[in-house]
Amino acid sequence: MQYRTFGRTGWQVSDIGYGMWGMGGWSGSDDAESLASLHRAVEGGCTFFDTALAYGVGHSERLLGQVVRAHPGRGLIVATKVPPKNLKWPGKAEYPVAETFPTDHIHEFTAKSLENLGLDRIDLLQFHVWDDAWAGDDGWKRAIEDLKRAGTIRAFGISVNRWQPENVLRALDTGLVDAVQVVYNAFDQAPEDRLFPACRAANVAVIARVPFDEGALTGTLTRDTRFPEGDWRGTYFTPAHLDATLTRVERLIPLVPAGMSLPELALRFILSSPDVSTVIPGMRKARHVDANLAASDRGPLPAELVQALRAHRWDRVPNQTP
């Protein structure tokens, strides 16, 4: 396992982290299997774990807390997220900040996350949605400053809305943001334009999420794929979007070198960016843990392959699909 510096926090974190959304109640999730996968990741050197109170109404946080308490002294980094008070995703400028992240809500839900985790502090507390229209509000700033001062949290971050990587630049100017979580993968390359340079200049960590484009870049989806009732992926991959996505996957597959899998290519493309501090694939099975963690030691892709993947950039816009 390879490690990178997590922005100005100075933490050394595994460059392959662990995204825990799928453990919050997705179809097919199993707690025993999830816990076994998490423990296996720790033993494999993974140190960064990303969850949220909204993942199964604290269920994912409770699983992570069990694992962290079982591995004292391993330097595991716990990242979780405060949901917006109005429970609306994504964040929009039309929502007043009093309806998304008022001071009392931030304190209340930080306390709930701590209770779920069973820990004394949170390493990285993030807002689960964001709009830069809220950047000037003093309430959320005061709450974050108070939580840091009290030692309740060590650092603060923002999870950026899908396909809006620049909708956080004003927040970075406040100096309070230590990390940004953003969709970044072989298709979604737009964060490289303005977000990554801004984070580099401010020494803000970058967490790359959705490395496999919700499963499309694993090579396991087909045009006949259907998700169970209630599974979020069923709303994301509408028939039209699934078809468009798989067409692009089919164009990309010829670039996968012999002896390399498509998921490995996807992860190593992200690791080819020095601006990324860690990437957080979702992993619910031990075999996924083993395969994904192995990509760390294989390192960045050759420069010529990265350049070839540039042609597969896909600039999508919010509300184009759910």
Secondary structure as UniProt FT lines:
FT   STRAND          3..5
FT   HELIX           7..9
FT   STRAND          12..14
FT   STRAND          18..19
FT   HELIX           21..24
FT   TURN            27..28
FT   HELIX           31..43
FT   TURN            44..45
FT   STRAND          48..50
FT   TURN            53..58
FT   HELIX           59..70
FT   TURN            72..73
FT   STRAND          77..82
FT   TURN            85..86
FT   TURN            93..94
FT   HELIX           97..99
FT   HELIX           103..117
FT   STRAND          122..127
FT   HELIX           132..134
FT   TURN            135..136
FT   HELIX           138..150
FT   STRAND          153..159
FT   TURN            162..163
FT   TURN            165..168
FT   HELIX           169..172
FT   TURN            173..174
FT   STRAND          179..183
FT   HELIX           190..192
FT   TURN            193..194
FT   HELIX           195..202
FT   STRAND          205..209
FT   TURN            211..212
FT   HELIX           213..218
FT   TURN            223..224
FT   TURN            229..230
FT   HELIX           233..236
FT   HELIX           239..252
FT   HELIX           253..255
FT   TURN            258..259
FT   HELIX           262..271
FT   TURN            274..275
FT   STRAND          278..279
FT   HELIX           286..298
FT   HELIX           303..309
FT   HELIX           310..312
FT   TURN            318..319
//
